[in-house]
Amino acid sequence: MNWSTFKSTYLVKFWQPLPAVIAAGILSTYYFGLTGTFWAVTGEFTRWGGHIMQLFGAEPENWGYFKVIGLQGSPLDRIDGMMIIGMFAGCIAAALWANNVKIRLPQHKIRIWQAIIGGMIAGFGARLAMGCNLAAFFTGIPQFSLHAWFFALATAAGSYFGAKFTLMPMFRIPVKLQKVSKASPLTQDLQRAKRRFRLGMLIFLLCVTWSLFTLFKSPKLGIAMLFGIGFGLLIERAQICFTSAFRDVWITGRTHMAKAIILGMAVSAIGIFSYVQLGVQPKIFWAGPNAVIGGLLFGFGIVLAGGCETGWMYRAVEGQVHFWWVGLGNIVGATILAYYWDSLAPVLATDYDKVNLLDTFGPTGGLLVTYGLLAFAFILLLMWEKRFFRRKNQAETAAAAAH
């Protein structure tokens, strides 16, 4: 395979979601084994909100929430911080390789409000549940934490209500028709595409070099950034968005992304299990109402906003201004939760047990229960898809007969 073919096939064209999500599951497994933590983003975004509060004279380091997740140092000193820097770098590089960067403004002001309010609701819910679509779902379930299953079920329910809510007439944008004399040619500025590809390569190589340099001084930080670059490349090139996975199930009946996510978690679970047997401790959180309420809010919020934690990151660097607002809303919502945590925690979270399925059912039993639940979820998706399209076909047939 020559360079031109490799570039076109693997760097410019979008990747298939299924192998990309499975690759993300494998990467997240090794990330856990090598750093001792999970692939997660909202915890670090909450810390960014804490740092912003410090600039205005507040003392968030004394808040109970930051005593749980920590606020020491800067993003450059933290595993999560370096990983997220790597993710943004990977997203930017991948978008530039494909010439997929263009400033795109929201079509209507209501979209801005959806982005901000939905982002705030999602950010609040994610941190209430101690994780978003990553830490409390995609990497939480393979960590054998019961709270992640509570969150997953609640997120599915929340996304259903969010999907129904966003179909209301108030969210429909009037279509403006414009008369044109001829169709616009579907051409691309080849020189600009080449310049952007080179810029993407420069960013990629600089960040890999930064990661390797950091690796010698602080191995875990360097590893975190390298993995972050990999995560960023995957989510941008494969357009991995958990919002679409949940929303499409309810609105279009399509379950391709949702099934890919389940398979990705299944692949990750066995790897996590192996590392746990070697002595790496999984991240287990409270299986309390916080996981359920947080999941409901998160599911509703991501559909209202139009993007989850991974979705808004890669779309924002592609130039979609709507998702700049989603990201801002996420940080604001997460910071609000951190402020009120001391009042909410005893009632909703900390008075409940942290349930590790490997402890509850034994190592082999916990693994089998996890795979059983994943298999059950996969079967439910197949049944839902079949039922959805059967009812759709029946409705279309009835409508045709009526005419």
Disulfide bonds with the S-S distance in Angstrom:
none
